[in-house]
Amino acid sequence: MVGLMLGLLLVFYTACAGPAAEVGSPVESVNPNAEEPRTASVSGSATASAPPDEVVLGLGVETMADTARQAVSENSQQMAAVIDALREAGIPDENIQTQRVRLNAQYDTMRETERPPRRELVDYAASNIVEARTADLDGVGRLLDAAVEAGANRIEGLRFQLSDPGELLERAREAAWHDAEQKADQLASLAGLELGEVLTINETTRAPRPVPGVAPALEAEVAVPIEPGAEDVQVDLRVTWSLH
């Protein structure tokens, strides 16, 4: 009788307890009151402009000769004359900086019958490029003419710039912020909400690009026309606000 009662109790306990849980099975906790955070991400852009106050010129000399020594020697003499011309035009030594010095062997490939093709040395090319910076924007054309007359036969680039672009960048950033904030405030109002705290800010800045170099006439009779225009700095912001 006692055994029968124990068996019945065991069957009753097993039925009430249900199936056993598997060891290691994931347990998920769900909060029915949890809500996804409400946010608004808005882009704002602005451009600030100002006239440049200095220009940077890339000027150089390229010479060719039968030997490497001769090419370098002729290039050095010609480049020294160009630098002297820049100094005479009012460019101080601290505003003249060497950017690149190269010496390359020039080959002519004979392709008619030989395999592999035979390369024949033709000559050597030496080049020397300097950057000159000046605040005399009105005299840029005359400066180019003086450099060409002294022996420069390459112009590697020309760019107008601001000596201190920080103020222009701040103006563009402030305007971009107001643009983003106005958009976000309008969107929140349309949704019946209000802006909360700022969660993230991402900024992208776009500055002017240098003007590519052009080959000047070797015997210029008039000053090269140069127009500085205006310097533009664009700031793009991506701002995320919380909403409440």
N, C-alpha and C positions, 0 to 999 in steps of 0.2 A: 504493500500500500504506500509506504514511504517513497519507494522508487518511482511509482506511478505519479505521485504528486510532484516530485522533483522534475520529472520529464515534462509534465504539463507546464510547470513554471518556466522551464527553459524555452519551450516553444513559444509561450506568451511573450517573454522578454525579447526573443529574436524578432517576432513579428512587429513589435512596437518600435524597436530600434531601427528597423529598415536596413538597407544594404550598407556594408562597411565602406568608408571613404578610402580611395586609393592613396597610397603614400606618394608624396611628391607632386600631386595634382595641383595646378595653380588655383589660388583663391583670389577672386576679384571682389573689391569693395566699391560699391556704387553709392554715391550720394545723390539722391534724387533732387536735392535743392541746389546742387552745384551748377553754375552758369559759366559759359565761356566769357572771358574778358572782352568787353566792347572797346574797340579802338577805331581810330580813323587815321589813315596814312595819306598824306597829301604832298604833292610836289609844288615847289615855288621856284621861280626863275627871275633873274634880273640882270641887266647889263649896265655897267657904268662906263662912261667915256671921258677921256681927257686928252688934250694934245700932248704928244711926246716931248720930252725935253733933252733927249740925246739920241745919237745914232751910232751904230756899230757897223764898221765896214770890214769885210774880209778881202784883203788885197794880196796878190802874190806875183811871183815871177817863175816862169818855166823856161829852161834853157836846154838845148840839145848839143851834144858834142860827140866826137869820135871816141874819147876816153872818159872814164868816170871822173878822173881828176880834173880834166878840162871842163866838164859839165858843171861840177861843183864849184870850181873857181869862178867861172863866168857867172854862175847864178849868184854867188856870194857878192861879187862886185856890183851886179845889177840890183840886188836886193838892198845893199847898203845905200845905193843912190836913192831908192824908193823911200827908205826909212828917213834919210836926210831930208827928202822932200816933204814928208809928213811932219817932221820937226819944224821945218821952215814955215809950214802952213799953220803952225800953232798947236800941234798935238804934243803934249808932254810925254816924256819917256814912260811914265807909269800907265799911260793909256795906249801903249803899243805893246802887243804881246804876240810872240810867235805861237802859231797853232799847229803847224805841220811842216816837216822837212822830209823830202823823199828823194831817193835815187833809184831809177829803174833802168834795167837793160832792155833795149828794144830789139826784137828779133823779127826776121822775115822767114816764113816757113816755105820751104821748097817742096811742092806736092806732086810734081810731074811723074817721076818714076820711082823714087826711093821709098822703101817701106822698112821701118817707119819713116815719116817725113823728116828730112834734115832741117834743123833750125840754124839760120845764119845770123850772127850778130850784126846789127845795122849801126846802132849808136846808143848813147846813154841820155836819159832825160832826168834832169834835176829840177825840183820844185821847192819853193819856200813860201808859206802862207802866213801872214800876220793879221791880227785884228787891231783896228784903230778905233778908238771911241772918242767922240767929240760932242760938245753941247752946241756947236755952231751949226744949227740945222740949215740955215740959209746958205752956208758955204760948202755944203756937201758936194754939189756939182763941180765947183772949182777944185775941191780937194781930190776928186776922182781924176779930173783932167791933169792936175799936177803929178799925181802918182803915175798915170799913164805916160806922161811926158818924161818922167824919170826912169821909166823902164818896166813898170808893171804891165803885164799882159794877161792877168787873170783877175777876175772879180768873183770871189767865192760866195759872197752873200752880203746882204744889206738889211738891217733891221732897225726900226725905230722903237724906242722903248722909254719907259719912265725910270728915272734914277731911283725913285722911291714909290713903288706901286702899292704900298701898304694901305694908304688912304683910299685909293680907288677900289681896292678889294673890299675894304670895310663898307664902303658905300653900297657896293653891289650885294654884299652879304646881308646887310640890313634891309635893303629893298626886297631881296628874295625871301627873307623871313616874313616880312609883312604880307607878301603875296601868298605864302603858304598858310599863314595864320588866318588871313581873311577867308580863304577857301574852306579851311577846316571849320571855322566858326559858322559859316553858312551851311555846310553840310550837317553839322551837329544840330543847328536850329531847325533845319528841315526834318530831321529825325526826331524832334522833340527832346533833344538831349543837350548837355552842356560839355564844353571841353574841360578835361581834367589836366593831370600833369603830363609833361612831355616825356615820352618813353625812349625814343631813339631819334638821332639826327645824323643824316649822311649828306656830305657835301662833295660836289664836283666843280672844279674851277677850270675855265677855258681861257687861256691867254693867247695873245696874237702870235702868229707864226712868222718866222723870218722870210724875207723876200729872197727867192732863189737868185744865185749869181748870174750875171750876164756878161758876155764878152764885149768890152768897150772898143771903140775905134782907136787905132793906134795913133792917129794924128787928129785929135779932136780940135776943131776950130772954135767951138762955143762950149759953154759949160753944160754938162749933162743935166737935163731937167729932172728934178727930184721933188716929189710932193709928199710931205710927212703924214698928212691926213690926221686921224685921231686913233688913239689906243683904246681898245675895248676889252673889258674884263667881264666875263659872264660867270655867274655863280648859280648852280642848280642845287637846291636842297630837297631832301626827302625826309619829312618829319612825321612821326607817329605820336598821336595824343591818345590818352585814355578818355573814355566817355562815361558820363554818369547822368 
